[in-house]
Amino acid sequence: IRFRRGLPPGDGVLFYPGEVFSSSSQPVASARLERILSGLQ
């Protein structure tokens, strides 16, 4: 996953690269994805 800067809010990204937001290399789920998964349950 490659992070693209400068995208507007609501760009539809569901995962973000872990290196940008934490020390882990695991992808980070967006709030949008968490809400989708919650709605499916």
CHARMM internal coordinates of N, CA and C (Angstrom, degrees):
IC EDIT
DIST 1 N 1 CA 1.4432
DIST 1 CA 1 C 1.5194
ANGL 1 N 1 CA 1 C 107.78
DIST 1 C 2 N 1.2881
ANGL 1 CA 1 C 2 N 115.51
DIHE 1 N 1 CA 1 C 2 N 133.32
DIST 2 N 2 CA 1.4608
ANGL 1 C 2 N 2 CA 120.49
DIHE 1 CA 1 C 2 N 2 CA 179.84
DIST 2 CA 2 C 1.5242
ANGL 2 N 2 CA 2 C 109.17
DIHE 1 C 2 N 2 CA 2 C -117.90
DIST 2 C 3 N 1.3182
ANGL 2 CA 2 C 3 N 115.95
DIHE 2 N 2 CA 2 C 3 N 129.65
DIST 3 N 3 CA 1.4616
ANGL 2 C 3 N 3 CA 121.19
DIHE 2 CA 2 C 3 N 3 CA -177.03
DIST 3 CA 3 C 1.5217
ANGL 3 N 3 CA 3 C 110.13
DIHE 2 C 3 N 3 CA 3 C -80.81
DIST 3 C 4 N 1.3305
ANGL 3 CA 3 C 4 N 116.95
DIHE 3 N 3 CA 3 C 4 N 131.42
DIST 4 N 4 CA 1.4656
ANGL 3 C 4 N 4 CA 121.93
DIHE 3 CA 3 C 4 N 4 CA 176.86
DIST 4 CA 4 C 1.5096
ANGL 4 N 4 CA 4 C 108.62
DIHE 3 C 4 N 4 CA 4 C -110.57
DIST 4 C 5 N 1.3029
ANGL 4 CA 4 C 5 N 116.67
DIHE 4 N 4 CA 4 C 5 N 120.83
DIST 5 N 5 CA 1.4628
ANGL 4 C 5 N 5 CA 121.36
DIHE 4 CA 4 C 5 N 5 CA -179.61
DIST 5 CA 5 C 1.5287
ANGL 5 N 5 CA 5 C 110.33
DIHE 4 C 5 N 5 CA 5 C -85.88
DIST 5 C 6 N 1.3208
ANGL 5 CA 5 C 6 N 115.58
DIHE 5 N 5 CA 5 C 6 N 157.04
DIST 6 N 6 CA 1.4526
ANGL 5 C 6 N 6 CA 120.89
DIHE 5 CA 5 C 6 N 6 CA 174.62
DIST 6 CA 6 C 1.5156
ANGL 6 N 6 CA 6 C 114.90
DIHE 5 C 6 N 6 CA 6 C 85.35
DIST 6 C 7 N 1.3316
ANGL 6 CA 6 C 7 N 117.50
DIHE 6 N 6 CA 6 C 7 N 9.93
DIST 7 N 7 CA 1.4563
ANGL 6 C 7 N 7 CA 119.31
DIHE 6 CA 6 C 7 N 7 CA 177.75
DIST 7 CA 7 C 1.5268
ANGL 7 N 7 CA 7 C 109.52
DIHE 6 C 7 N 7 CA 7 C -79.50
DIST 7 C 8 N 1.3187
ANGL 7 CA 7 C 8 N 117.89
DIHE 7 N 7 CA 7 C 8 N 146.60
DIST 8 N 8 CA 1.4678
ANGL 7 C 8 N 8 CA 120.40
DIHE 7 CA 7 C 8 N 8 CA -179.60
DIST 8 CA 8 C 1.5298
ANGL 8 N 8 CA 8 C 111.10
DIHE 7 C 8 N 8 CA 8 C -72.93
DIST 8 C 9 N 1.3332
ANGL 8 CA 8 C 9 N 118.21
DIHE 8 N 8 CA 8 C 9 N 160.45
DIST 9 N 9 CA 1.4588
ANGL 8 C 9 N 9 CA 120.92
DIHE 8 CA 8 C 9 N 9 CA 173.98
DIST 9 CA 9 C 1.5320
ANGL 9 N 9 CA 9 C 109.82
DIHE 8 C 9 N 9 CA 9 C -58.53
DIST 9 C 10 N 1.3182
ANGL 9 CA 9 C 10 N 116.49
DIHE 9 N 9 CA 9 C 10 N 143.30
DIST 10 N 10 CA 1.4573
ANGL 9 C 10 N 10 CA 120.17
DIHE 9 CA 9 C 10 N 10 CA -179.56
DIST 10 CA 10 C 1.5098
ANGL 10 N 10 CA 10 C 112.65
DIHE 9 C 10 N 10 CA 10 C 78.39
DIST 10 C 11 N 1.3150
ANGL 10 CA 10 C 11 N 116.59
DIHE 10 N 10 CA 10 C 11 N 29.61
DIST 11 N 11 CA 1.4605
ANGL 10 C 11 N 11 CA 121.44
DIHE 10 CA 10 C 11 N 11 CA -176.40
DIST 11 CA 11 C 1.5212
ANGL 11 N 11 CA 11 C 113.40
DIHE 10 C 11 N 11 CA 11 C -76.78
DIST 11 C 12 N 1.3273
ANGL 11 CA 11 C 12 N 118.23
DIHE 11 N 11 CA 11 C 12 N -6.81
DIST 12 N 12 CA 1.4538
ANGL 11 C 12 N 12 CA 121.34
DIHE 11 CA 11 C 12 N 12 CA 176.67
DIST 12 CA 12 C 1.5116
ANGL 12 N 12 CA 12 C 114.92
DIHE 11 C 12 N 12 CA 12 C 89.04
DIST 12 C 13 N 1.3169
ANGL 12 CA 12 C 13 N 119.00
DIHE 12 N 12 CA 12 C 13 N 7.72
DIST 13 N 13 CA 1.4579
ANGL 12 C 13 N 13 CA 121.52
DIHE 12 CA 12 C 13 N 13 CA 179.52
DIST 13 CA 13 C 1.5238
ANGL 13 N 13 CA 13 C 108.98
DIHE 12 C 13 N 13 CA 13 C -73.33
DIST 13 C 14 N 1.3444
ANGL 13 CA 13 C 14 N 116.85
DIHE 13 N 13 CA 13 C 14 N 129.58
DIST 14 N 14 CA 1.4568
ANGL 13 C 14 N 14 CA 121.03
DIHE 13 CA 13 C 14 N 14 CA -179.47
DIST 14 CA 14 C 1.5222
ANGL 14 N 14 CA 14 C 112.64
DIHE 13 C 14 N 14 CA 14 C -103.07
DIST 14 C 15 N 1.3334
ANGL 14 CA 14 C 15 N 117.69
DIHE 14 N 14 CA 14 C 15 N -23.15
DIST 15 N 15 CA 1.4627
ANGL 14 C 15 N 15 CA 122.62
DIHE 14 CA 14 C 15 N 15 CA 178.86
DIST 15 CA 15 C 1.5130
ANGL 15 N 15 CA 15 C 109.00
DIHE 14 C 15 N 15 CA 15 C -130.08
DIST 15 C 16 N 1.3158
ANGL 15 CA 15 C 16 N 115.77
DIHE 15 N 15 CA 15 C 16 N 145.46
DIST 16 N 16 CA 1.4595
ANGL 15 C 16 N 16 CA 121.80
DIHE 15 CA 15 C 16 N 16 CA 174.49
DIST 16 CA 16 C 1.5170
ANGL 16 N 16 CA 16 C 108.17
DIHE 15 C 16 N 16 CA 16 C -122.00
DIST 16 C 17 N 1.3219
ANGL 16 CA 16 C 17 N 118.50
DIHE 16 N 16 CA 16 C 17 N 148.54
DIST 17 N 17 CA 1.4665
ANGL 16 C 17 N 17 CA 120.47
DIHE 16 CA 16 C 17 N 17 CA 179.83
DIST 17 CA 17 C 1.5255
ANGL 17 N 17 CA 17 C 110.58
DIHE 16 C 17 N 17 CA 17 C -67.07
DIST 17 C 18 N 1.3176
ANGL 17 CA 17 C 18 N 116.46
DIHE 17 N 17 CA 17 C 18 N 136.68
DIST 18 N 18 CA 1.4539
ANGL 17 C 18 N 18 CA 121.39
DIHE 17 CA 17 C 18 N 18 CA -177.80
DIST 18 CA 18 C 1.5133
ANGL 18 N 18 CA 18 C 114.05
DIHE 17 C 18 N 18 CA 18 C -64.63
DIST 18 C 19 N 1.3349
ANGL 18 CA 18 C 19 N 118.11
DIHE 18 N 18 CA 18 C 19 N -31.22
DIST 19 N 19 CA 1.4646
ANGL 18 C 19 N 19 CA 120.94
DIHE 18 CA 18 C 19 N 19 CA -177.60
DIST 19 CA 19 C 1.5262
ANGL 19 N 19 CA 19 C 111.60
DIHE 18 C 19 N 19 CA 19 C -61.53
DIST 19 C 20 N 1.3119
ANGL 19 CA 19 C 20 N 117.64
DIHE 19 N 19 CA 19 C 20 N -29.49
DIST 20 N 20 CA 1.4618
ANGL 19 C 20 N 20 CA 121.59
DIHE 19 CA 19 C 20 N 20 CA -177.23
DIST 20 CA 20 C 1.5332
ANGL 20 N 20 CA 20 C 110.95
DIHE 19 C 20 N 20 CA 20 C -78.98
DIST 20 C 21 N 1.3302
ANGL 20 CA 20 C 21 N 117.63
DIHE 20 N 20 CA 20 C 21 N -35.30
DIST 21 N 21 CA 1.4575
ANGL 20 C 21 N 21 CA 121.33
DIHE 20 CA 20 C 21 N 21 CA -172.13
DIST 21 CA 21 C 1.5188
ANGL 21 N 21 CA 21 C 115.25
DIHE 20 C 21 N 21 CA 21 C -109.61
DIST 21 C 22 N 1.3227
ANGL 21 CA 21 C 22 N 118.45
DIHE 21 N 21 CA 21 C 22 N -11.69
DIST 22 N 22 CA 1.4627
ANGL 21 C 22 N 22 CA 121.16
DIHE 21 CA 21 C 22 N 22 CA 178.73
DIST 22 CA 22 C 1.5222
ANGL 22 N 22 CA 22 C 108.81
DIHE 21 C 22 N 22 CA 22 C -156.58
DIST 22 C 23 N 1.3136
ANGL 22 CA 22 C 23 N 116.30
DIHE 22 N 22 CA 22 C 23 N 179.16
DIST 23 N 23 CA 1.4602
ANGL 22 C 23 N 23 CA 120.01
DIHE 22 CA 22 C 23 N 23 CA -179.94
DIST 23 CA 23 C 1.5222
ANGL 23 N 23 CA 23 C 111.73
DIHE 22 C 23 N 23 CA 23 C -81.95
DIST 23 C 24 N 1.3112
ANGL 23 CA 23 C 24 N 117.45
DIHE 23 N 23 CA 23 C 24 N -8.25
DIST 24 N 24 CA 1.4583
ANGL 23 C 24 N 24 CA 122.64
DIHE 23 CA 23 C 24 N 24 CA -179.13
DIST 24 CA 24 C 1.5256
ANGL 24 N 24 CA 24 C 110.85
DIHE 23 C 24 N 24 CA 24 C -84.49
DIST 24 C 25 N 1.3106
ANGL 24 CA 24 C 25 N 115.28
DIHE 24 N 24 CA 24 C 25 N 153.35
DIST 25 N 25 CA 1.4660
ANGL 24 C 25 N 25 CA 119.03
DIHE 24 CA 24 C 25 N 25 CA 175.83
DIST 25 CA 25 C 1.5265
ANGL 25 N 25 CA 25 C 111.20
DIHE 24 C 25 N 25 CA 25 C -93.79
DIST 25 C 26 N 1.3338
ANGL 25 CA 25 C 26 N 117.33
DIHE 25 N 25 CA 25 C 26 N 3.40
DIST 26 N 26 CA 1.4568
ANGL 25 C 26 N 26 CA 121.87
DIHE 25 CA 25 C 26 N 26 CA 178.51
DIST 26 CA 26 C 1.5256
ANGL 26 N 26 CA 26 C 110.09
DIHE 25 C 26 N 26 CA 26 C -76.47
DIST 26 C 27 N 1.3302
ANGL 26 CA 26 C 27 N 117.76
DIHE 26 N 26 CA 26 C 27 N 142.88
DIST 27 N 27 CA 1.4667
ANGL 26 C 27 N 27 CA 120.02
DIHE 26 CA 26 C 27 N 27 CA 176.42
DIST 27 CA 27 C 1.5330
ANGL 27 N 27 CA 27 C 111.12
DIHE 26 C 27 N 27 CA 27 C -61.68
DIST 27 C 28 N 1.3203
ANGL 27 CA 27 C 28 N 115.93
DIHE 27 N 27 CA 27 C 28 N 149.28
DIST 28 N 28 CA 1.4631
ANGL 27 C 28 N 28 CA 122.65
DIHE 27 CA 27 C 28 N 28 CA 179.61
DIST 28 CA 28 C 1.5275
ANGL 28 N 28 CA 28 C 107.72
DIHE 27 C 28 N 28 CA 28 C -109.12
DIST 28 C 29 N 1.3299
ANGL 28 CA 28 C 29 N 116.29
DIHE 28 N 28 CA 28 C 29 N 129.16
DIST 29 N 29 CA 1.4597
ANGL 28 C 29 N 29 CA 120.61
DIHE 28 CA 28 C 29 N 29 CA 179.69
DIST 29 CA 29 C 1.5245
ANGL 29 N 29 CA 29 C 110.06
DIHE 28 C 29 N 29 CA 29 C -74.41
DIST 29 C 30 N 1.3226
ANGL 29 CA 29 C 30 N 115.95
DIHE 29 N 29 CA 29 C 30 N 141.59
DIST 30 N 30 CA 1.4670
ANGL 29 C 30 N 30 CA 120.20
DIHE 29 CA 29 C 30 N 30 CA 177.04
DIST 30 CA 30 C 1.5237
ANGL 30 N 30 CA 30 C 109.29
DIHE 29 C 30 N 30 CA 30 C -80.47
DIST 30 C 31 N 1.3222
ANGL 30 CA 30 C 31 N 116.22
DIHE 30 N 30 CA 30 C 31 N 164.17
DIST 31 N 31 CA 1.4640
ANGL 30 C 31 N 31 CA 120.97
DIHE 30 CA 30 C 31 N 31 CA 175.84
DIST 31 CA 31 C 1.5276
ANGL 31 N 31 CA 31 C 109.64
DIHE 30 C 31 N 31 CA 31 C -61.05
DIST 31 C 32 N 1.3129
ANGL 31 CA 31 C 32 N 117.04
DIHE 31 N 31 CA 31 C 32 N -33.51
DIST 32 N 32 CA 1.4696
ANGL 31 C 32 N 32 CA 121.64
DIHE 31 CA 31 C 32 N 32 CA 178.79
DIST 32 CA 32 C 1.5288
ANGL 32 N 32 CA 32 C 110.32
DIHE 31 C 32 N 32 CA 32 C -61.22
DIST 32 C 33 N 1.3278
ANGL 32 CA 32 C 33 N 117.13
DIHE 32 N 32 CA 32 C 33 N -46.12
DIST 33 N 33 CA 1.4608
ANGL 32 C 33 N 33 CA 120.60
DIHE 32 CA 32 C 33 N 33 CA 179.89
DIST 33 CA 33 C 1.5212
ANGL 33 N 33 CA 33 C 110.60
DIHE 32 C 33 N 33 CA 33 C -64.58
DIST 33 C 34 N 1.3292
ANGL 33 CA 33 C 34 N 117.55
DIHE 33 N 33 CA 33 C 34 N -41.92
DIST 34 N 34 CA 1.4608
ANGL 33 C 34 N 34 CA 120.22
DIHE 33 CA 33 C 34 N 34 CA 179.31
DIST 34 CA 34 C 1.5228
ANGL 34 N 34 CA 34 C 111.33
DIHE 33 C 34 N 34 CA 34 C -61.72
DIST 34 C 35 N 1.3174
ANGL 34 CA 34 C 35 N 117.64
DIHE 34 N 34 CA 34 C 35 N -37.54
DIST 35 N 35 CA 1.4745
ANGL 34 C 35 N 35 CA 120.56
DIHE 34 CA 34 C 35 N 35 CA 178.06
DIST 35 CA 35 C 1.5251
ANGL 35 N 35 CA 35 C 111.61
DIHE 34 C 35 N 35 CA 35 C -70.79
DIST 35 C 36 N 1.3219
ANGL 35 CA 35 C 36 N 117.17
DIHE 35 N 35 CA 35 C 36 N -36.44
DIST 36 N 36 CA 1.4719
ANGL 35 C 36 N 36 CA 120.59
DIHE 35 CA 35 C 36 N 36 CA 176.18
DIST 36 CA 36 C 1.5175
ANGL 36 N 36 CA 36 C 109.60
DIHE 35 C 36 N 36 CA 36 C -61.96
DIST 36 C 37 N 1.3393
ANGL 36 CA 36 C 37 N 116.55
DIHE 36 N 36 CA 36 C 37 N -47.82
DIST 37 N 37 CA 1.4598
ANGL 36 C 37 N 37 CA 120.77
DIHE 36 CA 36 C 37 N 37 CA -179.46
DIST 37 CA 37 C 1.5252
ANGL 37 N 37 CA 37 C 111.43
DIHE 36 C 37 N 37 CA 37 C -63.60
DIST 37 C 38 N 1.3143
ANGL 37 CA 37 C 38 N 117.13
DIHE 37 N 37 CA 37 C 38 N -38.63
DIST 38 N 38 CA 1.4625
ANGL 37 C 38 N 38 CA 121.34
DIHE 37 CA 37 C 38 N 38 CA 177.73
DIST 38 CA 38 C 1.5313
ANGL 38 N 38 CA 38 C 110.39
DIHE 37 C 38 N 38 CA 38 C -64.00
DIST 38 C 39 N 1.3153
ANGL 38 CA 38 C 39 N 116.86
DIHE 38 N 38 CA 38 C 39 N -39.43
DIST 39 N 39 CA 1.4587
ANGL 38 C 39 N 39 CA 121.25
DIHE 38 CA 38 C 39 N 39 CA 178.87
DIST 39 CA 39 C 1.5190
ANGL 39 N 39 CA 39 C 113.00
DIHE 38 C 39 N 39 CA 39 C -67.87
DIST 39 C 40 N 1.3277
ANGL 39 CA 39 C 40 N 116.52
DIHE 39 N 39 CA 39 C 40 N -30.04
DIST 40 N 40 CA 1.4581
ANGL 39 C 40 N 40 CA 120.19
DIHE 39 CA 39 C 40 N 40 CA 178.82
DIST 40 CA 40 C 1.5264
ANGL 40 N 40 CA 40 C 112.06
DIHE 39 C 40 N 40 CA 40 C -74.27
DIST 40 C 41 N 1.3188
ANGL 40 CA 40 C 41 N 116.55
DIHE 40 N 40 CA 40 C 41 N -24.85
DIST 41 N 41 CA 1.4666
ANGL 40 C 41 N 41 CA 119.85
DIHE 40 CA 40 C 41 N 41 CA 179.93
DIST 41 CA 41 C 1.5000
ANGL 41 N 41 CA 41 C 108.60
DIHE 40 C 41 N 41 CA 41 C -76.89
END
COOR INIT
IC SEED 1 N 1 CA 1 C
IC BUILD
